[in-house]
Amino acid sequence: MAKKPENLSFEDSLSELEKIVTDLEHGDIALDDALKQFERGIKLVRNSQSKLENAQQKVAVLMQEEGVDTLKPYDIEGE
């Protein structure tokens, strides 16, 4: 039985999401199974989003403790 999304690490959730997307893109699964996979994917996305938001809040708190006021967007060279 698959682990609950909240019990997976962010990386494990992302890996499972990638597999679900690949399976759905190939279209080789029955409609009922596709719907179950889609539902699982939605749960994984929501949980991953929550984990990212929590991590961002922790970083913001740590930066405030260090006297840094705001986070700046990451700038990738060449974009």
C-alpha positions in Angstrom: 0.0 0.0 0.0 1.3 3.5 -0.9 2.3 5.8 1.9 0.1 8.8 2.7 1.4 11.9 0.9 2.0 13.7 4.2 4.4 10.8 5.2 6.6 11.2 2.1 9.6 13.4 1.8 9.3 16.3 -0.7 11.7 14.4 -3.0 9.8 11.2 -2.8 6.5 13.0 -3.5 8.2 14.7 -6.6 9.5 11.3 -7.8 6.1 9.7 -7.5 4.4 12.7 -9.2 6.8 12.3 -12.1 5.9 8.6 -12.5 2.2 9.4 -12.3 2.5 12.0 -15.0 4.5 9.6 -17.2 1.9 6.9 -16.8 -1.0 9.2 -17.5 0.7 10.7 -20.6 1.2 7.2 -22.1 -2.5 6.5 -21.7 -2.0 2.8 -21.2 -4.1 2.5 -18.0 -7.8 2.0 -17.5 -10.0 5.1 -16.9 -10.7 4.1 -13.2 -6.9 3.7 -12.6 -6.2 6.9 -14.3 -8.7 8.7 -12.1 -7.1 7.2 -9.0 -3.7 8.2 -10.1 -4.9 11.7 -10.9 -6.4 12.0 -7.4 -3.2 10.7 -5.8 -1.2 13.3 -7.9 -3.4 16.1 -6.6 -2.9 15.0 -3.0 0.9 14.8 -3.6 0.9 18.3 -5.2 -1.0 19.9 -2.3 1.2 18.2 0.3 4.4 19.3 -1.6 3.1 22.9 -1.9 2.5 22.9 1.9 6.0 21.6 2.6 7.5 24.3 0.3 5.5 27.0 2.1 6.6 25.7 5.5 10.2 25.7 4.3 9.9 29.3 3.0 8.4 30.4 6.4 11.3 28.8 8.2 13.8 30.5 6.0 12.1 33.9 6.5 12.2 33.4 10.3 15.8 32.5 10.2 16.7 35.5 8.1 14.8 37.8 10.4 16.8 36.5 13.3 19.9 37.3 11.4 18.7 40.8 10.6 18.0 40.3 6.9 14.7 42.0 6.1 13.4 40.2 2.9 13.9 37.3 0.6 15.0 38.1 -2.9 14.0 36.0 -5.9 16.7 33.7 -7.1 18.3 35.1 -10.2 19.5 32.6 -12.7 22.2 33.9 -14.9 21.2 34.2 -18.6 17.5 34.5 -18.0 
